[in-house]
Amino acid sequence: MRRASSAVLLSKCQAPAHLSPDAILLDRSDDAGAFGDAIHDACACMVLGKEYGVGEVLARYNIPETERGRFLWQMRNAWDWWTAHQMEFTTDDGTLWVLDWKSTRLADADYRAQLWEYLYLGLMSRDVEPGLLVERELRYGNDNGHPDAMFVPSGKVERCRYCIIFMEDRTHFISGTAEEPWILPEEVLERHKAYVQAIVIWDGRTYNPGGHCWYCRRCAECPGLQRELANTISALRVANLEASLAKLTDSECTEAWPKFGMVIKFAERAREIIKMRCVAGGGILEGDEKNLQLFEQTRTKIKALEAWPVLKKRLTDEELAPAVKISKMVAMAAVKAKAPRGQKKRAADELLADLEAADAIGETTITVARLVPSLGAANEAMIKE
């Protein structure tokens, strides 16, 4: 296992563990991953009480300056949580603590399962000094999937607790409370054993395609995923799409939703591979009737600071307002940056109060579709437990 979430992913489809030891894709080189790395680096310094430069961290991970406001907002939320819970987290009372920072929104459906595996790695860590540690200090060979922060008691581990902080949403989940019960070390070991058994027992032909496929390097040639994609596409009658979907029951629609998502992701990856081939071919791929050619497009934008006095000469405030977009996150970060130490939260609260008094806060409602456990599934899970 190369990181805690690997056991969770592999237990859903055991094939990668048997067919290719390096099948699980750990990290993706994209903007979201780079931003998360920058946040985790800064949080590690914060937990250890070390100074860090915002500009230096952003430059290290090639984060554009336009993301500075979002970075400061998340670090402010991380600081608020850490200062409120640091004493509890670092109390040497026989509790093994693991902590996971999330720079994205509530996206991982199995984050609790991942945290249990972090606890397992914490229990199994060797040659670790008691006290407060961060993930970059816990890397041993391929076993580099430890939690972002961990507190190891000086004596025997009597209980385990985890916490996950979604900094974008200012939301956290913590065990050892009325909602989340205490966890015993024996429970952690038993749960990990169940994951390992699920991975080891494989009949050599059964695949279980799903969202976890995109963390596997074999997904492009996986026969199970190929069949799933082909069946999903063939089930749609393109000539009469609405009619074919109308025949599905609500339950069938719920089951089909993630499958359509897999088709979209697979098609996007296929287009990206072709685009890369086009780049390697000098920017053009020749066909019988049409060529695929790459073009560079230049997009212009108005610089707000330089354009403001020019526009003010020609437009009234009412005419100018629709052309201006103000980022609430960036504005609050700027106000907090100017406030003295210890008064930053108060300055942000006062800004929000003044904006609300001026009726300057607008709301936009969007509708998103997410798969959530049904009440029946939740009841069945409770009965099994």
Steps between C-alpha positions, in 0.01 A plus 500: 500500500649834401248719680204460733232543238652219290353232724157661469527521121644152451228342713247630246680331210769249586634451146773772503670349805532166320571616145735791563657599836536863385149531362370745758556856385594707802539854373380690199706785354228760469417843637273361773776269622759779501271730700437223751875438533556870569229502768638186664854642501381818671287304748801285593694816585204634698465181706872495576504872585732588211478812288425483127470757225176497303670620182776241541253213544290608202811532280630159610188330364444736205173632644385817318457822699130491422475211749664698784166606643369144505826381657481762776134420564569131549805561717294735716243225548776248575650739757163556668448124537854425616508772767164376632597130514880495533496437876256210466695355206837507680393380846703191592218288646545174305314622191638450149381793289501530120401812307429552131478841331271523196543797267204385289134491588312201642589267216643174634211269584734261683701749702415328829628169364823675399539646849466153654789389278700802614445379855623155397819646351544703816470190716743306279760777463841396624780714644268799542574731789201586720352843451369715218605403146407605148469283189831596342681368809326162476610370162669162496570361152174429320297530819449874452128538554490612860260768628580868457554531875523238774547500875658189649462450879808423707342188651266227379235602248169461683269669249510648152343819368493658157408837360450624144476871422337626179655846492296627205175431686624578855371153593664226702418149619660370814471165679472454873186714525129431546462468122825311437582231762841422645710255301701222665830382347355148467217636283749670267704181456186291438369742237833505315507119510159496328633727222802275448282187484277666240808579291664158530188303407455549124370246250710638213207610284258719699541877462304771678518818289421830669639841591804332655611391150650844435762441768622190317764511226341191339162663440572566131541126429280359776254249342244558774496875445493455123189278526336745738560793266382306193183385677425851624538654155301226326216546750446852365303543183668810363227560243238524774694571819213644705272206424764240588574667835130546575463119507744473790367477854625740769720224637648431154566873450686514832710200395566647156612843624858405600533279190429797273762691697754226423418523129560877509832463683618227266408709195680803645812294558482360146477852355793614712715208377417590139582864570840399641562294186413804294752708696768235444416501129574867458151627574313316228356155430401438139177317420329394178255790490595718796812577700522540876704813557602692811447875508617759750232740621577828672244623748507856623377626834466843653737574788280636777748737666615666177154504345311645796572873443445459124161336546392745771532783249256332262259302718280570799516273806179328388642439152836383632366257764394219258852496352670452839529168682616511862634185665371478856787268593771730363344812651479342846858373475621850411316656794639240740851548363483872591361438850739475797587161645219365714238722338475339157182300566334808650594704192348236270181481710466879494545501122224242458271693735557825309440327166179343626382835637561653158304214336818415308487124552327316219417131485513258209344156526631215289375144485747211512432126496690273736457140600428469873416189703128424498310466827444132429873440445582685820252289697645179356850612599383568856336156519824331383702687761 
